[in-house]
Amino acid sequence: MRKQMRTIMIGMLAIGVGVAGVLSSPVSETAQVEAAGYSYSADQLQALATLNAYRKEAGMNPVTLDPFLTKAATNHYAYLNTNGHAYGHSEVKGHKGFTGVTSKDRVKAVGGSLGQLLGENIVFATKKYSDSMYELVHNAPLHRESILNPDIQSVGFAVEEGNRRGMKVVLVRINEYTQRDSDHVYPVPNMKNVNPLFEGNEIPNPLEDYGIDQSGHILTYWYPSEAFIYDESDFSFVLKDSKGNVVPAFVDFKRNQASRLIPKKMLNYNETYTATVKWYSPDNNQRGGRTWSFTTMAKSTTPVKPTTPPVTSVKESKDYTLIKGQPLYASNSTKSKQLVQIPTNGKVRSIEKRSSWMKVTYKGKTGWVAVKNLKAYVAPKTESKYANKNMKAYTTRSSKRKVAFTVPKGKKVTRIAVNGLWSQVKYGSKTAWVASRDLSSSAPK
């Protein structure tokens, strides 16, 4: 199998006239990461789900989060927030939070692999942009080529906590080159609400070589593996409007990489365009290409995002308690089998959020509960109590159950939970339930 080396474009995207406010960040650490048990934040998991939704839409394989790339991205994120966004992809030794001059240095510093190819993407977005991942994919063609590159397999995210707005550092890696079974395009076939304008707000700016400040939406074409094209005469990229008129455009031909079509002027609103790519690969005498269409957004004072598959599932692992008791369902439907009844304040561990449902584990069983019935688990406050009599401790909250042990009068126990008229206490290394009335705040005389 012949392998192709494709360069990942990396750069820094600055959107708007202002940047997100500088956040307080901890000092970066150069300690190497332990991959086993590495925990990702909900924002990082959401960013991964969003990116994979875009990749699925373009017919590409999903990517996975890598703890080393994530830690390196997080370190650089903290460095930029501490020292200023102007440093972009670089760090200066001696500055607070320094972990490496280049992205490769920073990945190696935490024990990560560089793979076959490593790329770094940075976005500084103003708060008016609801999703900077959307900006990277749809309005930054060079960054799009990086994070939607069909060859990448691993990513790492540093994202602004609490939402998906503002700054992001995204590291992407090709672990090893594999065969591309098909070509890929963006905008994808039949996409609607495509922004007709590219404003040139990307660093590096793909318009600099063409003497224009803005253009129509830039199209991207990724070759399949069998295409080895060395001469521009063996490649054509044409865009037409709904009347068959050819759109004046620059063709940014790249040898065996992603090529672009750059319309010389803004595209029309609410118009359907058809793109055609044709190529010839002389090495193996192969011909290929494709024709597809997309539609630009209607003119509106409120920008509309391109239609993309909704992100409906987010993996997570957190503790919750139930605000209201409910059954644990076998699937995310009240019509499915009820596995067990979970009481009010019952503690569960989340696995996956899907719309209004959460997949959880409860006492060894796995099932689904309503998100609206969950609240974040807060560890109970412990307090010291004393037995005001020779006190029996039971395995469950009932005096008819088995006695686990007996606490002599006056002995101190640690109360760790309260449920109704019962208290869960720890005595030595043993834990059981006692009647709350048998406990005192001070030692009895």
N, C-alpha and C positions, 0 to 999 in steps of 0.2 A: 504494500500500500504506500503510495507516494504521499509524502507529507508536504503541506504548504505552510510557509511562514508568513503570517499576516501581521503587520504592525498595528498595535493598538494605539489609537490617538489618545493622548492624555492632555488635560489642560485644566484651566480654572474658569468657571463660568460666573460672571458678575452680572446680576440682574437688577435693573432699576438704578436709581441714583443713590439709594441708601442701602446699608446692609443691616442684617439682624444685629440687635444689641449684643455687646460683648458679654458673654456669660462667665460667671465664676466657675473655674474648673480646678480639680485637684492637680497637683504636680504629677507629670507623667512618670511612669516607672519603666525601667529597662529590664526588669526581671522577666525571665522567660515564663511563658504561659504553660500551665498544665492543661492539656486538651481535654482530659477526662473530666466530665462534670462542669465544663465551662458554661456559665449561665448567660443567656442573652436577654436583653430588655424587651419589653413589649413593643417599643418603637423600632428596634432592630428587626424583630420578627415581622412587624407590619411592613417595613421597608422591603424585606426579602419577599414577602407575599405580593407586594405591589410590583416589584421588578419581575418576578416570575409570571405574573399575569400578563405583563407586556411581552415577555419572551414567548409565552404560550400563544399569544395572539399572533406573533410573527412566525409561529411554527418552529420555535427553537426549544432545545432541552432546558429544563429548569436548572438553576444553580443552587449550591448549598452554602450555608454560612460556615466560615472557617474561623476558629478561635484566634489563630495567630494573626490573620489579616484584620480581624475585628479589633484586637488589642492594638495593633500597629496604627490602624485608622483612628482609634480612640486617643492614642497618645498624640498623634499629629493634630487632631481636633483640639485637644487641650492646649497644645503649643500655640496654635493660631489664635485661640481665644486669649491667651496670656500675652503674646508678643505682637499681635496684630495680623490682620488678614493679608497684608501686603506680601508676606513671605511665601504665600502660595504653596508650592510643592517643596520648598526648601526649608531647612532649619539651620541655625547657626550654633556651633558648638560653644558652650558657655552660657547660652541663654537659658532661662528658667524653663524646664520641661523638655530640654533637648534629648532626643533619643536616636538621632541619625540624620545626616545631611539629606539623603535621598530616601524615597519610599523603599527602595531595596534595602538600604541600611537599617531602616526602622523595622522592617519585617524580620531581617536576620537578628536584630537585637532582642526580639522576643522569642526566638527559636523557630521561626517559620521558614517554610520553603519558598524559593522564588519560582519554582516550576519552570515551564518553558518560556513564559512571558508574563510580566507583571505590569499592571497599569494602575494609575491613580487618578481619580476624578474628584474635583472639589466644586461645590456650588455654594455661593453666597446669595441668598435670596431675601428680598424684602418681605415683610409680613403680609403684604397684599397678595402674595402667591400662596395658594392653599396647599400646594404639594410640589416640593422641589424635585421629587423623582419624576413627576410629569414634565417639568421644565427640562430635565436632562434628556429625556427620551424624545419629547416632541419638538422642543424649541432650541435644542443645542445639538446639531447634527454630528459634530466631532465626538461629543460625549456619548451620543446615541450609538455610534460605531463601536465605542468601547464597551458599554454595559450591555448592549444587545449583540455583541460579537458572538456568533454561533459557537466559537471554539472555547470560550471561557467555561470553567466548571466550578470555580470557587470565588466567593466574594467576602468582603468584610465591610461592615458599616459603622460609622460613628454618626449619630443623628441627634438633633436637638431634642432634648427630653420633653415629654408632655404632648407633643404633636408632631406632624410631619412637615412643618414649615421650617424655613430658615436654612441654616447651614447643614451641609452633609460632607463627609469624607467617605469616598467609596473606593475600595481597593478591589481590583479584579485580577484573576490569575488563570492562565491556561496551564493546567497540571501536566497535560500531554496532548499533543495534536491527534485528533481522530478524524475519521472520514466524514465529510459533509455529504449527506445523501441528496441534498437539494439546495437550490439557491433560496435567498430570503430577501424580502423587500420591506421598506417603510417609507410612507404610510402603507399599511397592509391592505390587501385587496378588499374592496367594498367598505373601507373605513369612511365614516361620516364625520362632519363637524371638524374637519382639518383646518387649522389656522392657515390662511392664505399668505401670511407675511412672515418672513424671517428678518428680524431687526438688526442682525449683526452683533448681538450682545453676547459674544462668546470669545474666550481667550484660549488658544489662538483663534482668530477670526477667519473663517474660510472664505470671506469675501475680499480680503485684503489684496489678493493677487489679481482681482478683476476690476478694481477701481470703482466699486459701487458701495454705498453705505447700507443698503438693505436689498432684499430680494424676495422672490416668492418662496413658498415653502420648499425646502431642500429635500430631494428624494435620495434614498440610500438603496444600493443594490449590493448584496453579498454573493459572491460566486459560489457555486458548488465545487467540490474537491477536484472534479475532472477538468476544470477550466484552468488552463495555463496560458494566459494572454500577455504577450510581451509588446505588441505593437498596437497603438491607438486605432489604426485602420481596421483592426479585427474586432472592434467594439463599437456599438452604437447605442445611444440612450436618447429616446425621443418622447416628448410630452405633447399631447393634443387636447384641445378643449372639446366640448360636446358637439361642436359644429365641424370638427375635423381640422381645425386650424392648428398649425404647429406653434407651440409656445417658444419664443426666442429664449434660449438658455445656454449656459456654459456647461460642458460636460467635463467634470473633474475625474479623468481616467486614472485609476491606480492599478498597477500591475499586481494581479492576484491578491488584491485587498478589496476593501469596499469602495466602490465608485459612487460618485454623486452627480445628480443633475441639479443645476442651480438656475432657476428661472431668473431672467434679467430684471423682471419687474414683479411686483406683488400680483398674485393670482386673483381672479375675480371671486367675489362672494357667491355662495350658493350655486357653484358650478361643478359639474362632474368632469374630471380629467382622466385621460387614459394614457398610461405610460407603456412604452415598449422597449425592451432590452434585447439585443441580439449580439452574440459573440461567436468567435471561432478560435478553437484551441489547436494550433498547428502541431504541437507535440504528439497528440494522439488523434488528430484529425476529427475532433469532436465539435459539434455545433450545438448551441443552446440559447436560452433566454426565456422571456415570458412577457405577456401582456396583461395588465391589470388596471383597475379603475379605482378612484376615490372621489369623495365629494367634499368641497370646502364648506365652512360654516356659513350660515345666513348672517347678513350684516345686522349687528346688534350692539347696543351699548354695554351689554354684559357678555364677555367672552364665554364661549361654550367649549368645554373640553372635548377632545375626540372620544367617540364611544369606544370603551374598552371593557373587557370582562370585569365584573365587579369582584373585589377581593372579599370572599365570603368566609374564609377560614383562616384563623390565626392560631398557631401553636403557642401554648404557654404552660407554665408550671407554677401555680401559686396556691396558697391556702385560702379558703373562704369558709364562712359559716352561713347557714340559711336563716334569712329573716323570717321566713315562714316555712313550716314543715311541708314537704311534698314527696311524692314517690320518685324513686330513681328509675327512669325509663330506659328501656333497652335501646331505643333510638330517639332521634330528636323529633318526637311526635307524642302527643298525649294519647294517641290511639295505640301506641306500641305497648309491649308487655311491661308491667310494673315489677321491677326486680326486688325492691325493698322500700319501706317507708323511712325517709330521713326526717328526724324530728327538728323542730325549731332549735336553732343554735348548733345543729349538727355540723361537724367539721368535714369538709371535702377538699380534695386536691384537684386542681384543674389540669386538663390535658389539651383541650382544643376549644376555641370559641367559634361558633358558626351561627352568625346572625343573632337571634334572640335566645340561642341555646348554648349551654356549656357542657362539654364532655368532661366527666369527673370520675375520681375513684372515691369509694366510701366503704370502709371496712372490708377491703379486699374485692369489692365488686366495682365494675366499670359500667357507667351508663350516662344518662343525660338529665340535666335539670335546667329550669328556666333561669336565664341571666338575671331577671328582675328580682328573683328571690335570694340573690347572693349579695353578701357584703364582705369586704376584706377582713380576713381573720386577724384578730388582735389577741396576742398571748395574754392569758389571764394573769392578774397580779397575784402574787403569792403573799400570804400573811401567816404569821405565827399564831397558833391557838393552843389551848390547854384542855385536856380531858377533865371535865368536872365530875366524873365518876369513872368506874371501871368500864371502859367504852368498847363495845364490839364494832368491828369494821367488817363490812360485807363486800362480797365481790361485785354486787350490783346494788342499785338503789331500792333495796327491799329487805326488811328484817326477816323475811321468809327465805332468803337466799343463804348461800354458804357463808359462814364466818371465815374471813381471810386471816384475821389476827385480832388480838385484844390489846387495847392501850390502857395501861394502869392509870388510875386517877392521879392527876397532877402532872403527867408527862406532857411534854411539848410536841406538837405535830405541826406540819406545814400544810395549810389549806391551799390547794391549787385550782379548785373549781367549785362552783355552787350551781346546783340544779334543783329548783323547788325547795323542799325541806331537807335536802341532802347536801352534804359537802364531801368533796373528794379530797382526801388527805394523804400525805406521805409521812410514814413513820419509819425511820431508818431507811432501808432500801425498798420497803414495801409500800404499795399504793392501794387504797380501797375507799369505800364509801361509808360515811358515818352520819347519824342524825345530827343536823346542825344544832339542835337544842342541847346536845351533849358537849358542846364546845364553849369555852370561855376565853375572853380576851386576856385574862390574867390568871396566874396560877391560883387554884383554890387553896384556902387555908386548911 
